[in-house]
Amino acid sequence: MRYLTILCVFLGLLQAENIEITAQNFQADEQKGYTEFTGKVNILKQASELNASRVIVFFDENRTAKRYEAYGDVSFFIKENNSTYRGQSQELVFYPNENKYHFAKDVKLYDVINDRTIIGEQVDVDTKQGKADVKGSEQKPVKFIFEVNDGQKTDNQ
């Protein structure tokens, strides 16, 4: 009965924010303030989507989602604050109150609006500020792919 109550409270919170989570397994720990979804996890929130093997949602004392952590074959489409990204990584941490994302391990992030791709081992994105910080490693340096218009006319112009 207790898990049913937790599930009802959690689902009520999700409906208030228009979030839909589908997974093969679900467990919650009200005392520790988190819920965990495993097995082909899919999260839909407005125009954004997240897929992963495992997602943990952490709540504050007001039962508001304060952090999402996604692990294993993470893929995503994020649309918010005049930014649109799609890509993949092995880990993702999202802080909804700050609109900040932390991507880690084999990150490939495509900025749809500006038509540019960022590849790195760690990428931090602040969609409110429009800022990104990318880190690579000696074995896997940062790669930034974009088109440059140098002002010269080509045969097609």
C-alpha positions in Angstrom: 0.0 0.0 0.0 2.9 2.4 0.8 4.4 2.0 -2.7 1.0 2.6 -4.2 0.8 5.9 -2.2 4.3 6.9 -3.3 3.5 6.0 -6.9 0.3 8.1 -6.8 2.1 11.1 -5.3 4.9 10.8 -7.9 2.5 10.5 -10.8 0.6 13.5 -9.5 3.9 15.5 -9.6 4.6 14.3 -13.1 1.2 15.3 -14.3 1.6 18.8 -12.8 4.7 19.3 -15.0 3.4 17.4 -18.0 6.2 14.7 -17.9 5.6 11.2 -19.1 8.1 8.5 -18.1 8.0 5.0 -19.5 10.3 2.2 -18.3 10.4 -1.5 -17.7 10.9 -1.1 -13.9 10.2 1.6 -11.3 11.1 1.9 -7.7 10.9 4.8 -5.2 12.4 5.7 -1.9 10.3 8.5 -0.2 12.7 8.7 2.7 15.7 9.4 0.5 13.7 11.5 -2.0 14.3 9.7 -5.3 12.7 7.5 -7.8 14.6 5.2 -10.2 13.5 3.9 -13.6 15.4 1.1 -15.3 15.1 -0.7 -18.6 14.4 1.2 -21.8 13.6 4.5 -20.1 11.8 7.1 -22.1 11.0 10.6 -20.8 8.8 13.1 -22.7 8.4 16.7 -21.5 6.8 19.1 -23.9 9.0 19.0 -27.0 12.0 17.4 -25.3 12.8 13.7 -25.0 15.3 11.6 -23.1 16.1 7.9 -23.5 18.5 5.9 -21.3 19.0 2.5 -19.6 18.6 4.0 -16.2 17.2 7.3 -14.9 17.1 8.6 -11.3 14.9 11.6 -10.4 15.8 13.4 -7.1 13.2 15.5 -5.3 13.6 18.3 -2.8 11.6 18.6 0.5 8.7 20.1 -1.5 8.6 17.1 -3.8 9.8 19.1 -6.8 12.3 17.4 -9.2 15.7 19.0 -8.5 17.9 16.7 -10.5 17.6 14.0 -13.2 20.5 11.6 -13.7 20.5 9.3 -16.8 23.0 6.5 -17.4 23.7 4.1 -20.2 23.2 4.8 -23.9 21.7 8.2 -23.3 20.1 9.9 -26.3 18.2 13.1 -26.2 16.3 15.9 -27.9 16.2 19.1 -25.9 14.2 22.2 -26.8 14.0 25.1 -24.4 14.9 28.7 -24.0 15.5 29.3 -27.7 17.9 26.4 -27.8 17.5 23.0 -29.5 20.0 20.2 -29.1 20.0 16.5 -30.0 22.7 13.9 -29.3 24.0 11.1 -27.2 26.3 10.4 -24.3 26.7 7.7 -21.6 25.7 10.0 -18.8 23.5 13.1 -18.4 22.6 15.2 -15.4 19.9 17.8 -15.7 19.2 20.5 -13.1 15.6 21.7 -14.1 15.6 24.8 -11.8 18.7 26.1 -13.5 18.2 24.7 -17.0 21.7 23.3 -16.8 22.9 20.0 -18.4 26.0 18.0 -17.7 26.8 15.4 -20.4 29.7 12.9 -19.8 31.5 10.0 -21.6 31.5 9.9 -25.4 29.4 13.1 -25.8 28.1 14.1 -29.2 25.9 17.2 -29.1 24.3 18.8 -32.2 23.1 22.4 -31.9 20.1 22.3 -34.3 19.6 26.1 -34.5 23.2 27.0 -35.2 24.0 23.8 -37.2 27.1 22.9 -35.3 28.4 19.7 -33.6 30.4 19.4 -30.4 32.2 16.2 -29.5 33.9 15.7 -26.2 34.2 13.7 -23.0 32.4 16.2 -20.9 30.0 19.0 -22.0 28.2 21.4 -19.7 25.4 23.5 -21.2 23.5 26.4 -19.6 20.5 27.0 -21.8 19.4 30.1 -19.8 22.8 31.8 -20.4 23.5 30.3 -23.8 26.9 29.0 -22.6 28.7 25.7 -23.1 32.0 24.3 -21.6 33.6 21.3 -23.4 36.4 19.1 -22.2 38.2 16.4 -23.9 41.2 14.2 -23.1 44.5 13.4 -24.6 43.1 10.3 -26.3 39.8 12.1 -27.3 40.3 15.8 -27.9 37.4 18.2 -28.2 36.0 18.4 -31.8 33.9 21.3 -32.9 32.3 21.0 -36.4 30.6 24.0 -38.0 30.3 25.8 -41.3 32.1 29.1 -41.9 30.9 31.7 -44.3 34.1 33.5 -45.2 32.3 36.1 -47.3 33.7 34.9 -50.6 31.3 34.0 -53.4 31.3 30.6 -54.8 30.2 29.4 -58.3 26.7 28.7 -56.8 26.2 32.3 -55.5 
